[in-house]
């Protein structure tokens, strides 16, 4: 986390709550597998309808599977039908042909040599003389049917890699074609119809993810401008798509050869990316009232993921975010206490986890952000006290984030005095997490790479290694709960010995644990 380079400690610890992946598009389809985005029925307006497969969706999926199995052998059969329907006057026929073309696009590699013709044919279905750039107002009356435009955006996104190759191989003409396609899709983000908005935004995110950085860099500013404009008026699922697109863009920059691009001031001494993206997202976060709302959860997660690319620009927002986070945590802890007394059912564990993750992302840029005078006197001690309670939560996601955030406090150059007050409770929770893991290991199959409990153990390992390094005597007084192979009484150094015994089996080559956990176990054993 947090480092553009490779080989540093930040590459193995701690684990973050959510990776930079998109969730679901405006039609309810999984966006981590672009194979199914376009099959969603344009007439579906609610989640229950989206969950129902119909003939259209099944037919498109069947074409996708046939293309994946037989490849170019199906082209002589399906292309004459597609080509004939693409020129029919009725929009429904052209829409079905466009969907079919997108369905076979990835399985039939032979279509790649026809990318220019395909792109030009599809451009006519989304190009609009009234199209506007990211800073203008939404279009009034489109020339094409909204569902035809939506499926065209999706189909073009299925050809993003061939289009990128054309832009390289065909010189100025290829680059002009790529620019025309991308700018046309960007323009559709301003469409009045929500399904077009969602399809265009999803397509933009796919383009950003799949093209190389140099090509993405040439369309970075128009993309940021379009996304920033839409932040002011998108709603519901399309707003979620905007968050995911922002994460895709910033993640692409952060992992490139120019990771600090978004942090650079322009000639007038201000940063346009800060004003266009970071500021409105922070303002939206701080104005949130419903902490259980899915929009809030995605907004907080997205902010946590884009903090590192914006780096020092986050400093001025840190006090407000941390104070908001503390208020949210206190409110959720009160709700949980009421729920345990059967007086409330509004406790949201996910809210607690994402808020902790957001604060942790700020701390990992620079721990001094949490030591500012306006925070260190009251807010930071309250936050640390909250961690002392949350580390015992039954949710592994909450414990995972708690261990990660507390390790940031532990590893600060000048740890807050309240760290040592809370440390016994957090260390006890971390050692209990390790012991429970050791007990399960002998009776259950190895945890899968996505199991939440594994990542709680991973972050507990990282926290314990940080404590052993910065506070070498803190572990000596800690009793370790019994686990398999740890039945000896506690004594001087027994905590370290018990932890080593619990960790060592993870290093077996056949253990089947995720690599980050294995690396953090090795770091912990070495530090102990």
C-alpha positions as CSV (number, residue, x, y, z in Angstrom):
1,X,0.0,0.0,0.0
2,X,1.0,3.5,-0.7
3,X,4.3,3.0,-2.5
4,X,4.9,3.4,-6.2
5,X,8.1,1.5,-6.0
6,X,8.6,-2.2,-5.6
7,X,10.4,-4.1,-2.9
8,X,9.7,-2.0,0.1
9,X,7.8,-2.9,3.3
10,X,4.8,-1.1,2.1
11,X,4.4,-3.8,-0.6
12,X,3.5,-6.4,2.0
13,X,1.7,-4.6,4.8
14,X,-0.9,-3.9,5.9
15,X,-3.7,-5.3,3.8
16,X,-6.3,-2.8,2.7
17,X,-10.0,-3.4,2.9
18,X,-10.9,-3.1,-0.8
19,X,-8.8,-3.3,-4.0
20,X,-9.2,-0.8,-6.8
21,X,-11.8,-2.7,-8.6
22,X,-15.2,-1.7,-9.9
23,X,-18.4,-3.2,-8.5
24,X,-21.6,-3.2,-10.5
25,X,-22.8,-1.1,-13.3
26,X,-26.0,0.9,-13.7
27,X,-27.8,-2.3,-14.8
28,X,-26.7,-4.4,-11.9
29,X,-24.1,-6.5,-13.7
30,X,-20.7,-7.4,-12.5
31,X,-18.1,-5.0,-13.8
32,X,-15.1,-7.1,-12.8
33,X,-16.0,-9.3,-15.7
34,X,-16.8,-7.1,-18.7
35,X,-18.1,-10.1,-20.5
36,X,-21.6,-9.6,-19.1
37,X,-22.1,-5.9,-18.8
38,X,-23.9,-5.4,-22.1
39,X,-26.3,-8.3,-21.7
40,X,-28.4,-6.5,-19.1
41,X,-31.8,-5.6,-20.4
42,X,-32.2,-1.9,-21.1
43,X,-35.8,-2.0,-19.8
44,X,-34.8,-3.1,-16.4
45,X,-35.2,-0.3,-13.9
46,X,-34.8,-2.0,-10.6
47,X,-32.5,-4.5,-8.9
48,X,-35.1,-7.3,-8.8
49,X,-35.7,-7.0,-12.6
50,X,-31.9,-7.1,-13.3
51,X,-31.6,-10.4,-11.4
52,X,-33.9,-12.1,-13.8
53,X,-32.3,-13.6,-16.9
54,X,-34.3,-13.3,-20.1
55,X,-34.0,-14.6,-23.7
56,X,-32.0,-11.6,-24.8
57,X,-29.4,-11.9,-22.0
58,X,-29.1,-15.7,-22.4
59,X,-28.7,-15.3,-26.2
60,X,-25.9,-12.8,-25.8
61,X,-24.1,-15.0,-23.2
62,X,-24.5,-18.0,-25.5
63,X,-22.8,-16.0,-28.4
64,X,-20.0,-15.1,-26.0
65,X,-19.5,-18.7,-25.0
66,X,-19.6,-19.9,-28.7
67,X,-17.1,-17.2,-29.7
68,X,-14.8,-18.2,-26.8
69,X,-15.0,-21.9,-27.8
70,X,-15.0,-21.8,-31.6
71,X,-13.3,-18.4,-32.2
72,X,-13.2,-17.1,-35.7
73,X,-15.0,-20.2,-37.1
74,X,-18.4,-18.6,-36.2
75,X,-17.7,-15.4,-38.1
76,X,-19.0,-16.6,-41.5
77,X,-22.2,-17.6,-39.7
78,X,-22.9,-14.5,-37.5
79,X,-21.3,-11.6,-39.3
80,X,-23.7,-11.5,-42.3
81,X,-26.6,-11.3,-39.9
82,X,-24.9,-8.6,-37.9
83,X,-23.9,-6.6,-40.9
84,X,-27.4,-6.7,-42.3
85,X,-29.0,-5.6,-39.1
86,X,-26.6,-2.8,-38.5
87,X,-28.0,-0.9,-41.5
88,X,-31.7,-1.6,-40.9
89,X,-33.8,1.5,-40.2
90,X,-35.3,0.2,-36.9
91,X,-33.2,1.0,-33.8
92,X,-34.2,-2.4,-32.2
93,X,-32.5,-4.3,-35.0
94,X,-29.4,-2.2,-34.9
95,X,-29.3,-2.5,-31.1
96,X,-29.5,-6.3,-31.2
97,X,-26.7,-6.4,-33.9
98,X,-24.5,-4.2,-31.8
99,X,-25.1,-6.4,-28.7
100,X,-24.2,-9.5,-30.7
101,X,-21.0,-7.8,-32.1
102,X,-20.0,-6.9,-28.5
103,X,-20.7,-10.5,-27.4
104,X,-18.4,-12.1,-29.9
105,X,-15.8,-9.3,-29.8
106,X,-13.4,-10.9,-27.3
107,X,-13.7,-14.5,-28.5
108,X,-13.2,-13.8,-32.2
109,X,-9.7,-12.5,-32.6
110,X,-10.2,-12.2,-36.4
111,X,-12.4,-9.1,-35.8
112,X,-9.3,-7.3,-34.7
113,X,-8.2,-6.7,-38.3
114,X,-11.6,-5.0,-38.9
115,X,-11.4,-2.7,-35.9
116,X,-11.3,0.5,-38.0
117,X,-14.5,-0.5,-39.9
118,X,-16.2,-1.6,-36.7
119,X,-15.4,1.6,-34.9
120,X,-16.5,3.8,-37.8
121,X,-19.8,1.9,-38.1
122,X,-20.5,2.2,-34.4
123,X,-19.5,5.8,-34.1
124,X,-22.4,6.7,-36.3
125,X,-24.7,5.4,-33.5
126,X,-23.3,7.6,-30.8
127,X,-21.9,10.6,-32.6
128,X,-24.2,13.6,-32.1
129,X,-23.7,17.2,-33.5
130,X,-25.2,18.4,-30.2
131,X,-22.6,16.4,-28.1
132,X,-20.9,18.5,-25.5
133,X,-17.6,18.3,-23.6
134,X,-17.3,17.6,-19.8
135,X,-17.9,21.3,-18.8
136,X,-21.2,21.9,-20.6
137,X,-24.8,21.1,-19.8
138,X,-26.5,17.8,-20.6
139,X,-27.7,17.1,-24.2
140,X,-31.4,18.0,-24.9
141,X,-32.7,15.5,-27.5
142,X,-30.4,12.7,-28.8
143,X,-30.6,11.6,-32.4
144,X,-30.4,7.9,-31.5
145,X,-32.5,5.9,-29.1
146,X,-30.9,5.8,-25.6
147,X,-30.7,2.0,-25.4
148,X,-28.9,1.9,-28.8
149,X,-26.4,4.5,-27.5
150,X,-25.9,2.6,-24.3
151,X,-25.2,-0.8,-25.9
152,X,-22.9,1.0,-28.5
153,X,-20.8,2.4,-25.6
154,X,-20.5,-1.1,-24.1
155,X,-19.6,-2.7,-27.4
156,X,-16.9,-0.1,-28.2
157,X,-15.4,-0.8,-24.7
158,X,-15.1,-4.5,-25.8
159,X,-12.8,-3.3,-28.6
160,X,-10.6,-1.0,-26.5
161,X,-7.4,-3.0,-26.9
162,X,-7.6,-3.3,-30.7
163,X,-8.5,0.4,-30.8
164,X,-5.4,1.2,-28.8
165,X,-3.3,-0.9,-31.1
166,X,-4.7,0.8,-34.1
167,X,-3.7,4.2,-32.6
168,X,-0.2,2.9,-32.5
169,X,0.0,1.1,-35.8
170,X,-1.9,3.6,-38.0
171,X,-0.1,6.7,-37.0
172,X,-2.1,10.0,-37.0
173,X,-5.2,8.3,-38.6
174,X,-5.3,5.7,-35.9
175,X,-4.9,8.2,-33.2
176,X,-7.7,10.3,-34.7
177,X,-10.0,7.3,-34.7
178,X,-9.2,6.5,-31.0
179,X,-9.8,10.2,-30.1
180,X,-13.1,10.2,-31.9
181,X,-14.3,7.0,-30.2
182,X,-13.2,8.2,-26.7
183,X,-14.5,11.7,-27.0
184,X,-17.8,10.4,-28.3
185,X,-18.2,8.1,-25.3
186,X,-17.2,11.0,-23.0
187,X,-19.9,13.2,-24.5
188,X,-22.5,10.5,-23.8
189,X,-21.7,10.9,-20.1
190,X,-23.7,14.1,-20.4
191,X,-26.7,12.4,-21.8
192,X,-30.1,13.0,-20.1
193,X,-30.9,9.2,-19.9
194,X,-29.5,7.4,-16.8
195,X,-28.8,4.2,-18.7
196,X,-26.7,6.0,-21.3
197,X,-24.9,7.8,-18.4
198,X,-24.1,4.5,-16.8
199,X,-23.0,2.7,-20.0
200,X,-20.7,5.6,-21.0
201,X,-19.1,5.9,-17.6
202,X,-18.5,2.2,-17.4
203,X,-17.0,2.3,-20.9
204,X,-14.7,5.2,-19.9
205,X,-13.5,3.2,-16.9
206,X,-12.8,0.2,-19.1
207,X,-10.8,2.4,-21.5
208,X,-8.7,3.8,-18.7
209,X,-8.0,0.4,-17.2
210,X,-7.1,-1.3,-20.5
211,X,-5.0,1.2,-22.5
212,X,-1.3,1.9,-21.7
213,X,-0.5,4.9,-19.5
214,X,0.9,7.1,-22.3
215,X,-2.3,6.8,-24.2
216,X,-4.4,7.4,-21.1
217,X,-2.3,10.4,-20.3
218,X,-3.4,12.1,-23.5
219,X,-7.0,11.9,-22.5
220,X,-6.5,12.4,-18.8
221,X,-7.7,16.0,-18.6
222,X,-10.9,15.5,-20.7
223,X,-11.7,12.5,-18.6
224,X,-11.2,14.3,-15.3
225,X,-13.3,17.2,-16.5
226,X,-16.2,15.0,-17.6
227,X,-16.2,13.0,-14.4
228,X,-16.0,16.2,-12.3
229,X,-18.9,17.7,-14.1
230,X,-21.0,14.6,-13.6
231,X,-20.3,14.5,-9.9
232,X,-22.7,17.4,-9.5
233,X,-25.8,15.7,-10.9
234,X,-25.4,11.9,-11.2
235,X,-27.5,9.9,-8.8
236,X,-27.8,6.4,-7.5
237,X,-25.9,3.7,-9.3
238,X,-24.4,6.1,-11.8
239,X,-22.8,8.0,-8.9
240,X,-21.2,4.8,-7.8
241,X,-19.9,4.3,-11.3
242,X,-18.3,7.8,-11.1
243,X,-16.5,6.9,-7.9
244,X,-15.2,3.7,-9.5
245,X,-14.0,5.6,-12.5
246,X,-12.2,8.1,-10.4
247,X,-10.5,5.2,-8.6
248,X,-9.5,3.6,-11.9
249,X,-8.0,6.8,-13.2
250,X,-6.0,7.6,-10.0
251,X,-4.9,4.0,-9.6
252,X,-3.6,4.1,-13.2
253,X,-1.6,7.2,-12.5
254,X,-0.3,5.9,-9.1
255,X,1.0,2.7,-10.7
256,X,2.6,4.5,-13.7
257,X,6.0,5.9,-14.2
258,X,4.6,9.3,-13.1
259,X,2.9,8.4,-9.8
260,X,3.0,12.0,-8.5
261,X,1.3,13.6,-11.5
262,X,-1.9,14.4,-9.7
263,X,0.0,16.1,-6.9
264,X,1.8,18.7,-9.1
265,X,0.7,22.3,-8.9
266,X,-0.1,24.1,-12.2
267,X,1.4,27.4,-13.2
268,X,-1.0,29.5,-11.1
269,X,0.0,27.6,-7.9
270,X,-3.2,25.6,-7.6
271,X,-3.9,22.0,-8.4
272,X,-6.8,21.5,-10.9
273,X,-7.2,17.8,-10.0
274,X,-7.6,18.7,-6.4
275,X,-10.4,21.2,-7.3
276,X,-12.1,18.9,-9.8
277,X,-12.0,15.6,-7.9
278,X,-10.6,15.6,-4.3
279,X,-12.4,18.7,-3.0
280,X,-15.9,17.7,-4.2
281,X,-15.5,14.2,-2.9
282,X,-14.4,15.4,0.5
283,X,-17.3,17.9,0.7
284,X,-19.7,15.1,-0.2
285,X,-18.3,12.9,2.5
286,X,-18.5,15.6,5.2
287,X,-22.1,16.4,4.3
288,X,-23.3,12.8,4.6
289,X,-26.1,12.1,7.0
290,X,-27.0,8.5,6.3
291,X,-23.8,6.5,7.3
292,X,-25.4,3.2,6.3
293,X,-26.2,4.3,2.8
294,X,-24.5,2.4,0.0
295,X,-23.4,5.7,-1.6
296,X,-21.6,6.7,1.6
297,X,-19.9,3.4,1.9
298,X,-18.6,3.5,-1.7
299,X,-17.6,7.2,-1.4
300,X,-15.6,6.5,1.8
301,X,-13.9,3.4,0.2
302,X,-13.1,5.4,-3.0
303,X,-11.6,8.3,-1.0
304,X,-9.5,5.8,0.9
305,X,-8.2,4.4,-2.4
306,X,-7.4,7.7,-4.0
307,X,-5.6,9.3,-1.0
308,X,-2.2,8.0,-1.9
309,X,-2.1,9.3,-5.5
310,X,-3.1,12.8,-4.2
311,X,-0.5,12.6,-1.4
312,X,0.2,16.0,0.3
313,X,-2.9,17.5,-1.1
314,X,-4.9,15.5,1.4
315,X,-3.2,17.3,4.4
316,X,-5.6,20.2,4.5
317,X,-8.5,17.9,4.5
318,X,-7.1,15.5,7.1
319,X,-8.5,17.3,10.3
320,X,-12.0,17.5,8.9
321,X,-12.0,13.9,7.7
322,X,-10.6,12.5,11.0
323,X,-13.1,14.5,13.1
324,X,-15.9,13.2,10.8
325,X,-14.6,9.7,11.1
326,X,-14.5,9.9,14.9
327,X,-18.1,11.2,15.1
328,X,-19.2,8.4,12.8
329,X,-17.4,5.7,14.9
330,X,-18.8,7.1,18.1
331,X,-22.3,7.0,16.6
332,X,-21.9,3.5,15.4
333,X,-20.5,2.2,18.7
334,X,-23.5,3.8,20.5
335,X,-25.9,2.0,18.0
336,X,-24.1,-1.3,18.6
337,X,-24.6,-0.9,22.4
338,X,-28.3,-0.1,21.8
339,X,-28.6,-3.1,19.5
340,X,-27.1,-5.4,22.1
341,X,-29.9,-4.2,24.4
342,X,-32.4,-4.9,21.6
343,X,-33.2,-1.3,21.3
344,X,-31.8,-0.6,17.8
345,X,-31.1,-2.4,14.6
346,X,-29.2,0.4,12.8
347,X,-25.6,-0.6,13.5
348,X,-23.5,-0.8,10.4
349,X,-20.3,-2.8,10.7
350,X,-19.4,-1.9,7.1
351,X,-19.5,1.8,8.0
352,X,-17.1,1.2,10.9
353,X,-14.7,-0.7,8.6
354,X,-14.6,1.8,5.8
355,X,-14.3,4.8,8.1
356,X,-11.3,3.2,9.8
357,X,-9.8,2.4,6.4
358,X,-10.2,6.0,5.3
359,X,-8.3,7.3,8.4
360,X,-5.7,4.6,7.9
361,X,-5.1,5.7,4.3
362,X,-4.4,9.2,5.5
363,X,-2.1,8.0,8.3
364,X,-0.1,5.9,5.8
365,X,0.7,9.0,3.7
366,X,2.1,10.8,6.8
367,X,1.4,10.0,10.4
368,X,1.9,13.6,11.3
369,X,-1.4,14.4,9.7
370,X,-3.0,12.8,12.8
371,X,-0.8,14.7,15.2
372,X,-1.8,18.2,14.2
373,X,-2.6,20.5,17.1
374,X,-6.3,20.6,16.3
375,X,-6.4,16.8,16.6
376,X,-3.8,15.7,19.1
377,X,-5.4,17.2,22.2
378,X,-8.8,15.6,22.1
379,X,-9.6,13.9,18.7
380,X,-6.6,11.6,18.5
381,X,-6.9,10.3,22.1
382,X,-10.6,9.6,21.5
383,X,-9.8,7.8,18.2
384,X,-7.2,5.7,20.0
385,X,-9.6,4.9,22.8
386,X,-12.1,3.8,20.1
387,X,-9.5,1.5,18.6
388,X,-9.0,-0.1,22.0
389,X,-12.7,-1.2,21.8
390,X,-13.0,-2.0,18.1
391,X,-10.1,-4.3,18.2
392,X,-12.3,-6.8,20.0
393,X,-15.1,-6.6,17.5
394,X,-16.4,-9.9,16.1
395,X,-16.1,-8.6,12.5
396,X,-12.8,-9.5,11.0
397,X,-13.1,-6.5,8.6
398,X,-13.2,-4.2,11.6
399,X,-10.3,-5.9,13.4
400,X,-8.3,-5.8,10.2
401,X,-8.7,-2.1,9.8
402,X,-8.2,-1.5,13.5
403,X,-4.9,-3.3,13.5
404,X,-3.8,-1.5,10.4
405,X,-4.6,2.0,11.8
406,X,-3.1,1.3,15.2
407,X,0.1,0.1,13.5
408,X,0.3,3.5,11.8
409,X,0.2,5.2,15.3
410,X,2.8,2.8,16.6
411,X,5.3,3.4,13.8
412,X,5.1,7.2,13.9
413,X,8.3,9.0,14.6
414,X,6.8,10.6,17.7
415,X,4.0,8.3,18.8
416,X,1.1,10.0,20.6
417,X,1.3,9.5,24.4
418,X,-2.1,7.8,24.4
419,X,-0.7,5.0,22.2
420,X,0.8,3.2,25.2
421,X,-2.4,3.6,27.2
422,X,-4.4,1.7,24.6
423,X,-1.6,-0.7,23.5
424,X,-2.3,-3.5,26.0
425,X,-5.9,-3.9,24.8
426,X,-5.0,-3.8,21.1
427,X,-2.0,-6.2,21.6
428,X,-4.3,-8.6,23.5
429,X,-6.7,-8.6,20.7
430,X,-4.0,-9.1,18.1
431,X,-2.5,-12.1,20.0
432,X,-6.0,-13.6,20.5
433,X,-6.5,-13.3,16.7
434,X,-3.2,-15.1,16.1
435,X,-4.1,-17.8,18.7
436,X,-7.5,-18.4,17.2
437,X,-5.9,-18.7,13.8
438,X,-3.4,-21.2,15.1
439,X,-6.2,-23.3,16.7
440,X,-8.3,-23.4,13.5
441,X,-5.3,-24.3,11.3
442,X,-5.2,-27.9,12.5
443,X,-8.9,-28.6,12.1
444,X,-9.9,-26.7,9.0
445,X,-8.6,-26.4,5.4
446,X,-6.3,-23.4,4.8
447,X,-8.2,-20.1,4.5
448,X,-8.8,-18.9,1.0
449,X,-7.0,-15.8,-0.3
450,X,-10.2,-13.8,0.1
451,X,-11.2,-14.9,3.6
452,X,-11.6,-11.8,5.8
453,X,-10.1,-13.7,8.8
454,X,-6.9,-14.2,7.0
455,X,-6.4,-10.5,6.4
456,X,-7.2,-9.8,10.1
457,X,-4.4,-12.2,11.0
458,X,-2.2,-10.6,8.4
459,X,-2.6,-7.1,9.9
460,X,-2.3,-8.5,13.4
461,X,1.1,-9.9,12.3
462,X,2.1,-6.5,10.9
463,X,1.0,-4.7,14.1
464,X,2.9,-7.1,16.3
465,X,6.1,-6.7,14.2
466,X,5.8,-2.9,14.5
467,X,5.3,-3.1,18.3
468,X,8.2,-5.5,18.6
469,X,10.4,-3.0,16.6
470,X,9.3,0.3,18.2
471,X,8.3,-0.9,21.7
472,X,10.5,-4.0,22.2
473,X,9.4,-4.6,25.8
474,X,5.7,-4.2,25.3
475,X,5.2,-7.8,24.3
476,X,7.0,-9.3,27.3
477,X,4.1,-8.6,29.7
478,X,1.4,-9.9,27.3
479,X,-0.1,-13.3,28.1
480,X,-0.7,-15.3,25.0
481,X,-4.0,-17.4,24.9
482,X,-3.3,-21.1,24.6
483,X,-3.0,-22.6,21.1
484,X,-1.8,-25.9,19.6
485,X,1.8,-26.3,20.7
486,X,1.6,-23.4,23.2
487,X,0.9,-25.0,26.6
488,X,3.9,-23.6,28.6
489,X,3.4,-21.1,31.4
490,X,4.0,-17.5,30.6
491,X,7.4,-16.1,31.6
492,X,10.1,-13.8,30.4
493,X,10.1,-13.9,26.6
494,X,7.3,-16.5,26.5
495,X,5.0,-14.2,24.4
496,X,7.6,-14.0,21.6
497,X,8.3,-17.7,21.7
498,X,4.6,-18.5,21.6
499,X,4.0,-16.2,18.7
500,X,6.8,-17.8,16.8
501,X,5.4,-21.2,17.4
502,X,2.0,-20.0,16.2
503,X,3.4,-18.4,13.1
504,X,6.0,-20.9,12.0
505,X,3.6,-23.4,10.3
506,X,2.4,-20.6,7.9
507,X,5.9,-20.6,6.4
508,X,5.5,-24.2,5.2
509,X,5.7,-24.2,1.4
510,X,2.5,-26.3,1.1
511,X,0.4,-24.2,3.6
512,X,-1.6,-22.5,0.9
513,X,-1.8,-19.1,2.5
514,X,-1.8,-15.8,0.6
515,X,1.7,-14.5,-0.1
516,X,1.3,-11.2,1.9
517,X,0.4,-13.3,5.0
518,X,3.5,-15.5,4.6
519,X,5.7,-12.4,4.1
520,X,4.3,-10.6,7.2
521,X,4.7,-13.8,9.3
522,X,8.4,-13.9,8.2
523,X,8.8,-10.2,9.1
524,X,7.2,-10.8,12.5
525,X,9.4,-13.8,13.3
526,X,12.5,-11.9,12.2
527,X,11.6,-8.9,14.4
528,X,10.8,-11.1,17.4
